Amino acid sequence: MTAGLCDTRNLVGGGDNLNVWIPYATDKDNLSIRVWQRSQHAVVDHMDVGTDDTHVAGRLVEAGAASTVTAALAESRSGRSAEAQLTSGDGRFRMVVDHGRLAATGEDIWDLWLRTAEGEPIRVGFPLDDIAEPSEVAVYPAWS
């Protein structure tokens, strides 16, 4: 697959949900399409990785009526979770994730989530990019 022959930008459908289709070539040169749909999502606008913690700022994008964000979590792939400091209001959020506490668990990968007053989980990330496997290229903090 070459960039000249295939448009790999997001194809976002209409309606209330965010619908994303990203075509990509697999390691065996097969054409695959990564697809996901979200009714609510939190878009990261800024991330500052410090020595002891990560500050994440962004905005909540959702279908329908506005929800109140009540909690921020970092969750490992094994299901372990740790609460993060949260400030929110007016559709925006800021969260502070403590690296030391997460590193002490021995887990390498942590996903960030917000929770609404209704208990709905909202994934925090960059859902409007054109990267098929973001966990392979977006690593914070970066290791050399």
SVG drawing of the C-alpha trace seen along z (x, -y; Angstrom):
<svg xmlns="http://www.w3.org/2000/svg" viewBox="-30 -26 47 38">
<polyline fill="none" stroke="black" stroke-width="0.4" points="0.0,0.0 1.4,-3.4 0.2,-6.8 -0.3,-7.8 -2.8,-5.0 -4.8,-4.9 -6.3,-7.7 -5.7,-6.7 -7.4,-9.6 -10.4,-9.0 -13.7,-8.5 -16.2,-9.9 -19.8,-9.0 -22.9,-11.1 -25.3,-10.6 -24.8,-11.0 -21.9,-8.6 -18.3,-9.0 -17.6,-6.3 -14.0,-5.9 -12.7,-3.6 -8.9,-3.5 -7.5,-1.3 -4.0,0.1 -1.6,2.8 -0.8,5.6 2.7,7.0 1.6,9.7 0.6,7.1 -3.1,7.7 -5.5,4.8 -7.3,4.4 -9.7,1.8 -9.7,0.7 -13.2,-0.4 -14.6,-1.9 -17.7,-3.7 -18.1,-5.9 -21.1,-7.9 -18.9,-9.8 -15.2,-10.5 -12.7,-12.7 -10.1,-14.3 -6.7,-15.2 -5.6,-18.7 -2.4,-18.8 -0.3,-16.3 2.7,-17.3 4.8,-14.4 6.9,-15.3 9.3,-13.4 6.6,-12.2 3.3,-12.7 1.5,-13.4 -0.9,-16.3 -3.6,-15.7 -6.0,-18.4 -8.8,-18.0 -12.5,-18.2 -15.5,-16.0 -17.3,-15.4 -20.5,-13.6 -23.9,-13.0 -27.0,-14.3 -27.2,-16.1 -24.0,-17.1 -22.8,-14.8 -21.0,-15.7 -17.5,-14.1 -17.1,-12.7 -13.9,-10.6 -10.7,-10.0 -9.0,-6.6 -5.9,-5.0 -6.6,-1.3 -4.1,1.4 -4.7,4.2 -5.1,6.7 -8.0,4.6 -6.1,2.9 -7.1,-0.8 -5.9,-3.9 -7.8,-7.1 -6.3,-10.3 -6.8,-13.9 -9.6,-15.5 -10.7,-19.1 -13.6,-19.5 -16.3,-21.9 -17.7,-23.5 -17.0,-20.5 -13.3,-20.5 -11.2,-18.4 -7.7,-18.2 -6.3,-15.1 -3.1,-14.4 -1.8,-10.8 0.8,-9.8 3.6,-7.8 5.2,-6.5 2.0,-4.8 1.4,-3.2 5.0,-2.1 5.0,-0.4 2.4,2.1 4.8,3.5 2.2,2.9 3.5,1.3 0.3,0.1 -2.3,-2.1 -5.4,-3.5 -7.0,-6.7 -10.8,-7.0 -13.3,-9.5 -16.5,-8.5 -19.8,-10.4 -22.3,-10.9 -24.3,-8.2 -21.4,-5.8 -20.6,-5.7 -16.9,-5.2 -15.4,-7.6 -12.0,-6.7 -9.4,-9.5 -7.3,-9.7 -6.8,-11.0 -9.7,-9.3 -9.4,-11.5 -6.0,-10.5 -5.1,-8.1 -3.0,-5.6 -4.4,-2.1 -2.5,-0.8 -1.9,-3.8 -0.6,-1.8 2.4,-0.8 3.5,-4.4 2.1,-6.7 4.0,-5.8 4.1,-8.2 6.5,-8.8 8.8,-7.9 11.5,-5.4 14.8,-5.6"/>
</svg>
